[in-house]
Amino acid sequence: MAKFATGLLLGALAGGLYGLLTTKKTGTQHIEAVTNYVDDVTAATQDFQTSLTHFKNSVNHFNDTVQTTGVTVAEGLKDTLDTFQFETQPRIDQLNDTVTELTESLNDVAPK
């Protein structure tokens, strides 16, 4: 692995040197281009860091919101389901009784 890294570094250095020696730009133009590139990369990095900070803050805010409202919503759903079950249980019991009666009546009527 060390040989690969050394070869990569030497290849990049040789390629860069070849590019500088065979280009049509002057030294001042190269310095200007590199300076502009470094400035652009620096600005992009700062923009990225700012965006990342905003994203982290948004995730934290979302997490806090979910934790606070999640409990409230869960309690509300539980109350609603308990009320529904309480209100429908007598109807379900009545339906079960009716089904039992029908089944018994069918068994009495069915030929044996």
C-alpha positions as CSV (number, residue, x, y, z in Angstrom):
1,M,0.0,0.0,0.0
2,A,2.9,2.4,0.8
3,K,4.3,1.8,-2.7
4,F,1.0,2.7,-4.3
5,A,0.7,5.9,-2.2
6,T,4.3,6.8,-3.1
7,G,3.6,6.2,-6.8
8,L,0.4,8.2,-6.7
9,L,2.2,11.1,-5.0
10,L,5.1,11.0,-7.5
11,G,2.7,10.7,-10.4
12,A,0.7,13.7,-9.3
13,L,3.9,15.7,-8.7
14,A,5.3,14.8,-12.2
15,G,1.9,15.5,-13.9
16,G,1.6,18.9,-12.2
17,L,5.2,19.8,-13.1
18,Y,4.6,18.7,-16.7
19,G,1.4,20.7,-16.8
20,L,3.1,23.9,-15.5
21,L,6.0,23.5,-17.9
22,T,3.9,22.9,-21.0
23,T,1.1,25.4,-20.5
24,K,0.6,28.6,-22.3
25,K,-0.1,30.6,-19.2
26,T,2.5,32.9,-17.5
27,G,3.5,32.5,-13.9
28,T,1.4,35.4,-12.8
29,Q,-1.7,33.8,-14.5
30,H,-1.0,30.5,-12.8
31,I,-0.8,32.3,-9.4
32,E,-4.0,34.1,-10.1
33,A,-5.8,31.0,-11.2
34,V,-4.6,29.1,-8.1
35,T,-5.5,32.0,-5.8
36,N,-9.0,32.1,-7.4
37,Y,-9.4,28.4,-7.0
38,V,-8.3,28.4,-3.4
39,D,-10.7,31.4,-2.7
40,D,-13.6,29.5,-4.3
41,V,-12.9,26.3,-2.4
42,T,-12.6,28.3,0.8
43,A,-15.9,30.0,0.2
44,A,-17.6,26.8,-0.8
45,T,-16.3,25.1,2.4
46,Q,-17.6,28.0,4.5
47,D,-21.0,27.8,2.8
48,F,-21.0,24.0,3.4
49,Q,-20.2,24.5,7.1
50,T,-22.9,27.1,7.5
51,S,-25.4,24.8,5.7
52,L,-24.4,21.9,7.9
53,T,-24.8,23.9,11.0
54,H,-28.3,25.0,9.9
55,F,-29.1,21.3,9.1
56,K,-28.0,20.2,12.5
57,N,-30.1,22.8,14.2
58,S,-33.1,21.8,12.1
59,V,-32.6,18.1,13.1
60,N,-32.3,19.0,16.7
61,H,-35.5,21.2,16.5
62,F,-37.3,18.4,14.7
63,N,-36.2,15.9,17.3
64,D,-37.4,18.2,20.2
65,T,-40.7,18.7,18.4
66,V,-41.3,15.0,17.9
67,Q,-40.4,14.2,21.5
68,T,-42.8,16.8,22.9
69,T,-45.7,16.3,20.5
70,G,-45.2,12.6,20.2
71,V,-46.2,12.0,23.8
72,T,-49.2,14.2,23.5
73,V,-50.4,12.6,20.3
74,A,-49.8,9.1,21.8
75,E,-51.9,10.0,24.9
76,G,-54.6,11.4,22.7
77,L,-54.7,8.3,20.5
78,K,-54.9,6.1,23.6
79,D,-57.7,8.1,25.0
80,T,-59.6,8.0,21.7
81,L,-59.1,4.2,21.4
82,D,-60.2,3.6,25.0
83,T,-63.3,5.7,24.4
84,F,-64.0,3.8,21.2
85,Q,-63.6,0.5,22.8
86,F,-65.8,1.5,25.8
87,E,-68.6,2.8,23.4
88,T,-68.5,-0.2,21.1
89,Q,-68.1,-3.0,23.6
90,P,-71.8,-3.3,24.4
91,R,-72.6,-3.4,20.6
92,I,-70.0,-6.1,20.1
93,D,-71.4,-8.1,23.0
94,Q,-74.9,-7.7,21.5
95,L,-73.7,-8.9,18.1
96,N,-71.9,-11.9,19.7
97,D,-75.1,-12.8,21.5
98,T,-77.1,-12.5,18.3
99,V,-74.7,-14.7,16.4
100,T,-74.9,-17.3,19.2
101,E,-78.6,-17.3,19.1
102,L,-78.7,-17.6,15.3
103,T,-76.2,-20.4,15.4
104,E,-78.3,-22.3,18.0
105,S,-81.5,-21.7,16.0
106,L,-79.8,-23.0,12.8
107,N,-78.6,-26.1,14.7
108,D,-82.1,-26.7,16.0
109,V,-83.6,-26.3,12.5
110,A,-80.9,-28.3,10.6
111,P,-81.7,-31.9,9.8
112,K,-79.9,-34.4,11.8
